[in-house]
Amino acid sequence: MATKRMTPGFSDQVMGLVKALRTDAPDCVASGVVDMATGMLLSYETVDNHPPEVLDLLAGATLDLFQGRTVVMIEDVFKERRGSQSDDHFFQEILVNSENLTHLFVRMTEQQDVVAVVVCRKSVNVGMLFAQVRRVVREYRL
């Protein structure tokens, strides 16, 4: 069975998603899409120039946040306690605040190993950030 990543137009969808996130997320300074299955940053847009090594590390950091060993153990414990047989992941969204920035990582609905990443100024209204990013992610349904 072919995944959506193998279908014609997937690259265009990813680039459209990145552009929509960059445009619609409030106070956004960067957006991107990470494929955790391959460990690759598929596409990104940013207002600043970042060293390539920082961008390369983004995919690995995203993988650690969602599928690190301890995170998977926590998910397994919750699934066991709740009697869940689902293969869906427990953690769908992760918000990280640094000194000057807010980073939001959101799993895509249909392909749980694809994650949208949005970086905003720390002054962002977090409620509006979640609302806008969720709306865009829902529209693109990757």
C-alpha positions in Angstrom: 0.0 0.0 0.0 1.5 3.4 -1.0 1.8 6.1 1.5 0.8 9.6 0.7 4.5 10.6 0.6 4.7 8.5 -2.5 1.7 10.0 -4.3 2.0 12.7 -7.0 1.5 16.1 -5.5 2.7 15.3 -2.0 5.7 17.7 -2.3 3.4 20.5 -3.4 1.1 19.8 -0.5 4.0 19.9 1.9 5.2 23.2 0.5 1.7 24.6 0.6 1.3 23.6 4.2 4.6 25.2 5.2 3.6 28.4 3.4 0.1 28.5 5.0 1.6 27.9 8.5 4.2 30.7 7.9 1.5 33.1 6.7 -1.4 32.2 9.1 0.3 31.5 12.4 0.6 34.7 14.5 4.0 36.1 15.0 5.5 33.3 13.0 9.2 33.4 12.2 9.6 29.9 10.8 7.6 26.9 9.8 8.5 23.5 8.5 7.4 19.9 8.0 9.4 16.9 9.4 9.1 13.3 8.3 10.0 11.2 11.3 10.0 8.0 9.3 13.0 9.2 7.2 14.4 11.7 9.7 14.2 14.5 7.1 13.1 18.1 7.2 10.9 18.0 4.1 10.4 21.8 3.7 10.7 25.0 5.6 10.3 28.8 5.4 12.0 31.2 7.8 12.5 35.0 8.1 16.1 34.6 9.3 19.1 32.7 7.9 19.9 29.7 10.1 23.0 27.6 9.9 22.3 24.3 8.0 23.3 22.3 11.1 20.5 23.8 13.1 18.0 22.9 10.5 19.4 19.4 10.3 19.0 19.0 14.0 15.3 20.0 13.9 14.3 16.7 12.4 16.2 14.7 15.1 14.8 16.9 17.9 11.3 16.4 16.6 11.8 12.7 16.5 13.1 12.7 20.1 10.1 14.8 21.3 7.5 12.5 19.8 9.2 9.1 19.7 12.1 9.1 22.1 12.5 5.9 24.2 11.0 7.4 27.3 8.1 9.1 25.4 7.2 5.7 23.8 7.3 4.1 27.2 4.9 6.7 28.6 2.5 6.2 25.7 2.6 2.4 26.2 1.8 2.8 29.9 -1.2 5.0 29.1 -2.4 2.6 26.4 -2.1 -0.3 28.7 -3.9 1.4 31.6 -6.7 2.5 29.3 -7.0 -0.8 27.5 -6.3 0.8 24.1 -5.4 -1.4 21.2 -4.9 1.6 18.8 -1.6 2.2 17.1 -2.2 5.9 17.2 0.2 7.9 19.3 -0.8 9.5 22.6 1.1 12.8 22.2 -0.3 14.8 19.2 0.9 18.4 20.0 4.0 19.6 21.9 4.6 23.2 22.9 8.2 24.3 23.8 9.1 27.7 25.1 12.7 29.0 24.8 14.0 32.3 26.0 12.7 34.3 23.1 10.6 31.8 21.0 7.7 29.5 21.2 7.8 26.3 19.2 4.7 24.2 18.4 5.0 20.7 17.0 1.8 19.1 15.7 1.4 15.5 14.3 -0.5 15.4 11.0 -3.9 13.7 11.3 -3.6 11.0 8.7 0.2 10.4 8.7 1.3 10.4 12.3 5.0 10.3 11.4 4.7 13.7 9.7 5.0 16.7 12.0 4.3 20.4 11.3 6.6 22.7 13.2 5.9 26.4 13.8 8.3 28.8 15.5 6.9 32.2 16.8 8.0 35.1 18.9 7.5 34.3 22.6 5.0 37.2 22.8 2.6 35.1 20.7 -1.0 34.5 22.0 -0.7 30.8 22.5 -4.4 30.2 22.2 -4.5 31.9 18.7 -1.3 30.0 17.8 -3.0 26.6 18.5 -6.3 27.7 16.8 -4.6 28.8 13.6 -2.1 25.9 13.4 -4.9 23.4 14.0 -7.0 25.0 11.3 -4.2 24.9 8.7 -3.3 21.3 9.6 -6.9 20.2 9.3 -7.1 21.8 5.9 -4.1 20.0 4.5 -4.8 16.6 5.9 -1.4 15.0 5.1 
